[in-house]
Amino acid sequence: MWESTGAPRRSCTQQAVPGEKADDSGTDGTLLAVGEVARRSGLPVSTLHFYESKGLIHSVRTAGNQRRYARVVLRRVAVVKVAQRMGVPLAEIAAALDALPRCTPTAQDWRALSERWRGDLDDRIRQLTQLRDQLDGCIGCGCLSLQDCPLRNDSDQLAHAGPGPHFR
């Protein structure tokens, strides 16, 4: 669904952490401890570690092996939270964010991401509107027919997908 364009990512550098500075990390280059990112983003530290394990955000390590995040991570976390609220799987969010530079993306970078997502968002809105408009006639109907259900299997499209559960 939402994929990286494969375009080369604008490069930027992050230094190791001796003076707690990064080259292009945001306003003043100060790196943030994981607790500060958690406090400012409203997420638990464990969620930030999970996001990092999935490649959604990135850190550098101090000599004592503590994580430090560039300030730009706060915007990336905000994008992840909004996309998740819309029901976008983390793998798709990661693919979209992978096209961005790890340093501070420009307004043009964010606009390009937004344009790639626009069609998919319009499609989601259409599907959710259809679900909302047809749901009252479906709940409790008892038909149990995936062949005839206009919500789950319009025109018996799932029959062509092979055996096993499928979701479109």
C-alpha positions in Angstrom: 0.0 0.0 0.0 2.2 2.9 1.2 5.7 2.2 -0.1 9.0 3.9 -0.4 9.5 5.4 -3.9 12.9 3.9 -4.1 14.3 7.4 -4.7 17.6 8.0 -3.1 17.4 9.2 0.4 19.0 12.6 1.1 22.0 11.9 3.3 22.9 13.5 6.5 25.2 12.6 9.3 24.8 12.1 12.9 27.9 12.2 15.0 28.7 9.8 17.9 27.6 11.4 21.1 30.6 12.8 22.8 29.3 16.4 23.1 25.6 15.3 22.8 25.3 17.1 19.4 24.2 15.8 16.0 24.8 17.5 12.7 21.3 18.0 11.4 19.0 16.9 14.1 16.7 19.8 14.4 16.6 23.2 16.0 19.9 23.3 17.9 21.3 19.8 17.3 20.9 18.7 20.9 20.3 15.0 21.3 17.5 13.8 23.6 17.6 11.0 26.1 14.9 8.3 25.7 13.1 9.5 28.8 12.8 13.0 27.4 11.5 11.7 24.0 9.0 9.6 26.0 7.9 12.6 28.1 7.5 14.9 25.1 5.8 12.3 22.8 3.5 10.8 25.4 4.7 7.3 24.7 6.2 4.8 27.1 10.0 4.1 26.7 9.1 0.5 25.7 7.2 1.8 22.7 10.1 3.9 21.6 12.4 0.9 21.8 9.8 -1.1 19.8 9.6 1.6 17.2 13.4 1.6 16.9 13.5 -2.2 16.6 11.0 -1.8 13.6 13.2 0.9 12.0 10.6 3.7 12.5 13.0 5.8 14.5 16.8 5.8 15.0 19.2 6.6 17.8 22.8 7.0 18.4 24.6 5.5 21.4 26.7 7.2 24.1 30.0 5.7 25.2 27.9 4.2 28.1 25.6 2.6 25.5 22.6 4.9 26.3 20.3 5.8 23.5 20.2 9.4 22.3 17.6 10.7 19.7 17.8 13.6 17.4 15.0 16.1 17.9 13.5 15.2 14.5 12.4 11.9 16.1 9.5 13.7 17.8 8.0 14.5 14.4 8.5 11.0 13.1 6.9 9.6 16.3 3.9 12.0 15.8 3.5 10.7 12.2 3.6 7.1 13.4 1.0 7.8 16.0 -1.4 9.4 13.6 -0.9 6.7 10.9 -1.5 4.0 13.5 -4.7 5.8 14.6 -5.8 5.6 11.0 -5.2 1.8 11.1 -2.0 1.8 8.9 0.2 -1.2 9.7 3.6 -0.5 11.1 5.4 -2.1 8.1 3.7 0.3 5.8 4.5 3.3 8.0 8.2 2.1 8.1 8.3 1.9 4.3 6.9 5.4 3.9 9.3 6.8 6.6 12.2 5.0 5.0 12.1 7.4 2.0 12.7 10.3 4.4 16.2 11.4 5.4 17.1 10.4 9.0 18.0 14.0 9.7 15.5 16.8 9.6 13.3 16.3 6.6 12.5 19.4 4.6 9.0 20.7 3.9 9.4 19.2 0.4 10.2 15.8 1.9 7.1 15.9 4.1 5.0 17.1 1.1 6.2 14.2 -1.0 5.3 11.7 1.7 1.9 13.3 2.0 1.3 13.1 -1.7 2.1 9.4 -1.8 -0.3 8.8 1.1 -3.2 10.9 -0.4 -4.6 8.2 -2.7 -4.4 5.5 -0.1 -6.1 7.8 2.4 -8.9 8.6 -0.1 -9.4 4.8 -0.6 -9.5 4.2 3.1 -12.1 6.9 3.5 -14.2 5.4 0.7 -14.0 2.0 2.3 -14.9 3.2 5.8 -17.8 5.3 4.4 -19.1 2.2 2.6 -18.7 0.2 5.8 -20.5 2.8 7.9 -23.4 3.1 5.4 -23.9 -0.7 5.0 -23.1 -1.8 8.5 -26.6 -1.4 10.0 -28.0 -3.8 7.5 -25.3 -6.3 8.1 -24.9 -6.6 11.9 -27.2 -9.4 13.1 -28.4 -10.4 9.7 -27.2 -13.9 10.2 -26.5 -14.6 6.6 -23.1 -16.0 7.3 -22.5 -15.9 3.5 -19.2 -14.7 2.4 -20.3 -15.2 -1.2 -23.1 -12.7 -1.0 -21.8 -10.2 1.7 -21.4 -6.8 0.0 -19.1 -5.7 2.9 -16.7 -8.6 3.2 -16.8 -10.2 -0.3 -18.3 -8.0 -2.9 -18.9 -9.9 -6.1 -17.2 -13.0 -4.6 -13.8 -11.5 -5.1 -12.2 -13.6 -2.3 -12.9 -16.8 -4.2 -10.1 -15.9 -6.6 -7.6 -15.4 -3.7 -7.3 -19.1 -2.9 -8.1 -21.1 0.3 -7.7 -19.7 3.8 -8.8 -16.4 5.3 -8.3 -13.2 3.3 -9.0 -9.6 4.0 -9.3 -7.0 1.3 
